[in-house]
Amino acid sequence: MELNAQKRGTRLHVALSGELDHHSADKARIMLDTLLHDVTVRELTLDLSGLTFMDSAGLGVVLGRYKTVHMRGGRMIVTGVSASIDRIFRMSGIYTLVERQ
C-alpha cells in the first residue's frame, strides 16, 4: 500500500494505491493519523483510484479517519471508487457519512 498526500490550506488530499486490507491497514492508519495530527485539516479527500483491493479492515481505516475529521467539524470525500469498493461502501452505508465525487 502506497500513500501520496498533498495539503493545501485546510484541505488534505491523499491518494492511496495497492491493497488496503488486513495486512496494510495498520500502516495506512498510522500514516493517515500522522497527517491528520495537523488540526487545521478540515477536509480530507481520499483518492481510491489506485486501490486494487479493499476489505473490511480498509473500511475501518476510512471510517476512523472520517470520525477524526468529523469531530473537527470537517468533511470527508472519496474519489476514484472502483465498482468492487463501491459495493463495500454501499453495503456498509458509508455514503451516508462521506461524500463521493
Buried (B, 14 or more C-beta within 10 A) or exposed (E): BEBEBEEEEBBBBBBBBBBBBEEBBEEBBEBBEEBBEEEEBBBBBBBBEBBEBBBEBBBBBBBBBBEBBBEBEBBBBBBBBBEEBBEBBEEBEBEEBBEEE
